[in-house]
């Protein structure tokens, strides 16, 4: 289906929320591969286009600089992937 990479860093205060959103995306889009890339980890690298944390990259294209509102990201992913997200379990 695709790969969503979420670039974060330990020093980033907004990155905790981005990590949580990455988990929510994985639950809503089970066919989407979600990778959280912590640039504070040894050997972790980001593409040249990633210059701020957090950054959400879908199949090599930036979809958000910063942590987007969850519903906005879900709509963007649905449109880009041509799928409908699983609804939240209650």
trRosetta pair geometry for C-beta under 8 A, 3 or more apart (Angstrom, degrees):
i j d omega theta_ij theta_ji phi_ij phi_ji
1 29 7.3 -166 128 169 151 105
1 31 3.9 99 -25 130 147 105
1 32 5.1 -89 99 -81 128 56
1 33 7.5 157 61 -7 90 73
1 81 6.0 28 177 -155 97 124
1 83 7.1 -14 -148 -20 124 149
2 32 5.6 -18 67 -129 86 85
2 33 7.0 -150 101 32 40 81
2 58 6.2 17 159 -172 133 90
2 59 5.0 -68 -152 -55 104 109
2 80 7.6 67 -95 123 175 108
2 81 5.7 -116 5 -105 140 107
3 32 7.5 153 -103 -175 21 73
3 33 4.6 -26 -108 75 73 108
3 34 7.8 164 -160 -85 55 25
3 35 6.5 5 -172 3 102 111
3 58 7.4 159 86 -152 49 47
3 59 6.0 118 48 -80 75 56
4 22 7.4 -175 115 -134 117 86
4 25 6.2 -71 81 136 161 148
4 29 7.9 83 -6 78 136 142
4 32 5.7 28 -3 163 110 120
4 33 7.2 172 25 87 65 53
4 34 4.9 -14 68 -111 103 71
4 35 7.2 173 88 27 51 66
4 56 6.5 -13 -171 -168 100 92
4 57 7.2 151 -158 79 50 48
4 58 5.2 -17 -102 -99 76 75
4 63 7.9 -47 -131 26 97 138
4 77 7.3 -24 -77 -111 137 122
5 35 4.8 -18 -111 70 74 102
5 36 7.9 152 -162 -96 55 19
5 37 5.6 13 -173 -8 103 120
5 56 7.6 157 83 -156 49 43
5 57 4.6 -15 61 63 96 103
5 58 8.0 -173 22 -76 66 29
6 18 5.6 172 180 159 124 106
6 19 7.1 161 116 -93 140 47
6 21 7.6 161 -119 82 152 95
6 22 4.5 -107 7 -84 157 128
6 34 7.1 13 -6 -173 109 91
6 35 7.1 -180 24 91 69 50
6 36 5.0 -25 68 -111 104 66
6 37 6.9 168 77 22 46 73
6 54 6.0 -1 -178 -174 88 121
6 55 7.5 169 -154 82 46 44
6 56 5.5 -11 -105 -104 77 71
6 57 7.7 -173 -76 23 31 72
7 37 5.0 -25 -105 71 64 106
7 39 6.2 38 -171 -38 94 111
7 46 5.1 55 -128 -110 146 124
7 50 5.1 61 26 -166 168 147
7 53 6.1 -109 119 -112 87 81
7 54 6.2 159 80 -156 58 64
7 55 4.6 1 48 53 112 91
7 56 8.0 -150 20 -69 74 27
7 57 6.9 44 -15 -4 104 113
8 12 5.9 -135 -166 53 74 138
8 15 3.8 114 -153 -154 109 122
8 18 5.6 174 -88 86 114 130
8 19 6.1 0 -58 -60 166 94
8 36 6.2 -7 12 -173 121 95
8 37 7.0 152 25 78 69 51
8 38 5.4 -31 78 -105 93 64
8 39 7.0 -169 86 7 37 84
8 53 5.7 97 -140 -162 37 113
8 54 5.0 -14 -92 -104 75 100
9 12 4.5 100 62 -15 84 108
9 15 6.1 -158 48 -59 50 159
9 38 6.8 124 -106 -163 32 65
9 39 4.8 -36 -89 56 90 102
9 40 5.3 112 -155 -39 68 96
9 53 4.6 -77 10 -99 103 172
10 15 7.6 -108 -98 73 15 150
10 38 6.7 53 -46 -170 79 114
10 40 4.1 -6 0 -17 105 167
11 40 7.1 140 -9 -78 82 127
12 15 3.7 84 91 -24 114 117
12 18 7.9 -10 119 19 133 133
12 53 4.2 -105 -83 114 150 125
12 54 6.4 133 144 -49 155 73
13 16 7.4 -37 179 7 41 102
14 17 5.7 -53 -172 40 61 112
14 18 6.2 64 134 -24 79 106
14 53 7.4 158 66 123 99 76
14 54 6.1 -125 107 0 100 97
14 66 6.7 -34 140 -149 158 74
14 67 5.4 -154 167 -5 110 118
15 18 5.0 -51 -144 38 44 118
15 19 6.2 51 154 -25 71 98
15 53 5.8 -16 -74 156 114 111
15 54 5.1 135 -107 -59 73 106
16 19 5.8 -51 -152 32 30 112
16 20 6.7 31 149 -17 62 104
17 20 5.6 -53 -150 36 35 113
17 21 6.3 35 151 -19 66 105
17 67 5.0 53 105 -161 110 175
18 21 5.6 -53 -147 37 32 112
18 22 6.5 41 150 -25 64 101
18 53 7.9 -130 17 172 163 76
18 54 3.6 92 -95 -16 169 172
18 56 7.5 -153 -153 -62 109 95
18 67 4.5 -129 -77 -91 82 109
19 22 5.6 -48 -152 29 33 116
19 23 6.9 34 150 -17 61 101
19 36 5.7 51 -123 -132 82 147
20 23 5.8 -53 -158 33 35 112
20 24 6.6 33 147 -17 66 104
21 24 5.4 -52 -148 37 38 113
21 25 6.3 43 151 -23 68 101
21 67 6.0 152 2 -156 150 105
21 68 7.7 145 -175 58 160 69
21 70 5.9 -152 -129 -95 102 87
21 73 6.7 76 177 40 126 164
22 25 5.6 -50 -148 33 32 114
22 26 6.6 36 151 -22 62 103
22 34 5.3 153 -176 171 89 127
22 36 5.2 115 120 -74 170 104
23 26 5.6 -51 -151 31 33 114
23 27 6.7 30 152 -16 64 104
23 34 7.8 171 -84 113 28 153
24 27 5.8 -55 -152 37 34 110
24 28 6.2 24 154 -12 68 111
24 70 6.2 -33 108 -134 151 124
25 28 5.8 -63 -143 44 30 105
25 29 5.8 -20 173 27 71 110
25 32 6.8 -68 151 88 97 139
25 34 5.6 138 94 -97 109 142
25 73 6.8 -71 -87 131 116 126
25 74 7.5 -161 -110 -87 78 73
25 77 6.9 147 -146 -53 110 165
26 29 6.9 -73 -125 62 19 74
26 30 7.2 57 170 -104 58 46
26 32 7.1 -132 -112 80 50 94
26 34 4.3 -105 -76 24 97 142
27 30 7.3 0 -158 -71 24 79
27 86 7.1 -105 141 72 66 125
28 74 6.2 -57 137 -118 159 112
28 85 4.1 -1 169 -167 109 111
28 86 5.1 -161 -149 52 48 81
28 87 8.0 47 -130 -83 91 10
28 88 7.4 -32 -90 -71 100 66
29 32 3.8 19 126 10 119 124
29 34 7.8 115 75 -48 105 112
29 77 6.1 -90 -59 147 153 142
29 81 7.2 93 -144 46 135 170
29 83 7.0 110 -130 92 98 135
29 85 5.8 -61 -63 -117 80 81
29 86 7.3 -167 -65 9 32 90
30 86 6.7 42 -14 -16 99 137
31 83 7.3 -168 53 -107 129 173
32 77 7.1 -22 -84 -169 162 129
32 81 6.9 -69 -84 -99 114 158
37 44 5.6 151 180 -159 89 115
37 46 6.8 145 115 -86 138 82
38 41 4.7 84 87 -15 98 107
38 44 6.0 -124 84 -79 51 171
39 44 4.9 -152 -118 110 39 124
39 45 7.7 76 -124 -107 87 13
39 46 5.9 -29 -92 -31 124 113
39 53 7.1 -121 23 -86 129 130
40 44 7.3 17 45 43 28 140
41 44 4.4 83 67 -24 91 124
46 50 3.9 -94 165 73 125 135
46 55 7.5 86 -155 54 135 132
47 50 5.3 98 60 -1 73 100
47 57 7.2 124 24 -121 127 163
47 60 7.5 98 -58 -145 164 71
49 57 8.0 119 87 -106 116 126
49 62 6.1 -134 137 -37 124 120
50 55 4.7 -172 -136 63 96 158
50 57 6.8 -65 -75 -51 115 132
50 62 7.3 164 -85 -90 71 113
51 55 7.8 90 38 -58 42 147
52 55 6.0 116 75 -59 70 106
52 65 5.3 54 66 -163 129 105
52 66 7.1 -22 124 -52 128 68
54 66 6.6 83 60 -140 74 20
54 67 5.6 54 52 -62 124 81
55 62 6.1 -52 -175 -130 108 104
55 64 7.1 175 -154 92 47 59
55 65 5.6 -15 -110 -114 85 58
55 66 7.9 20 -88 -14 52 30
56 62 7.2 102 79 -159 55 61
56 63 5.0 -59 106 65 103 93
56 64 4.2 26 39 49 116 97
56 67 8.0 98 -34 -115 115 45
56 68 6.9 -63 14 1 146 109
56 73 7.0 -55 152 -130 175 122
57 60 6.5 4 170 -126 109 10
57 61 6.6 157 -159 74 72 27
57 62 5.5 -41 -101 -93 76 51
57 63 6.8 155 -114 8 21 82
58 61 5.8 -29 69 64 73 84
58 63 4.7 40 1 -29 111 130
58 77 6.9 -174 -102 -109 147 79
58 80 5.8 58 126 129 154 160
59 80 7.8 -173 22 161 121 125
62 65 6.6 17 177 -53 130 80
63 68 7.8 -64 126 -19 89 145
63 73 7.3 96 128 -135 123 81
63 76 5.6 135 -174 143 121 140
63 77 7.6 58 -179 -71 165 71
63 80 7.2 -72 -103 -38 132 159
64 67 7.3 58 137 -135 133 15
64 68 4.3 -94 -127 -35 153 113
64 73 6.5 -47 -30 -99 150 100
64 76 7.7 140 -46 63 106 168
68 72 4.9 -117 165 85 116 115
68 73 4.4 138 82 -57 126 98
68 76 7.5 4 122 9 171 141
69 72 4.3 79 65 7 93 112
69 73 7.0 -172 82 -9 46 85
70 73 5.8 -62 -150 37 31 108
70 74 6.3 30 156 -20 68 106
71 74 5.6 -50 -144 35 34 113
71 75 6.4 35 156 -19 65 103
72 75 5.9 -54 -150 36 30 110
72 76 6.4 30 151 -19 63 108
73 76 5.6 -55 -147 37 33 113
73 77 6.2 31 155 -18 67 106
74 77 5.8 -56 -147 38 29 109
74 78 6.2 33 154 -22 65 106
74 85 5.0 -39 -163 -30 110 159
75 78 5.6 -52 -146 34 31 114
75 79 6.4 28 156 -16 64 107
76 79 5.9 -58 -149 38 29 109
76 80 6.1 21 156 -13 65 112
77 80 5.8 -59 -140 43 30 107
77 81 5.6 5 169 1 68 118
77 83 7.9 -38 136 61 85 95
77 85 7.1 73 86 -69 117 110
78 81 6.5 -69 -133 50 19 94
78 82 7.8 97 172 -75 51 5
78 83 6.1 -114 -135 78 62 55
78 84 5.9 35 -135 -109 117 40
78 85 5.9 -82 -73 -25 107 89
79 82 7.7 19 -177 -68 22 45
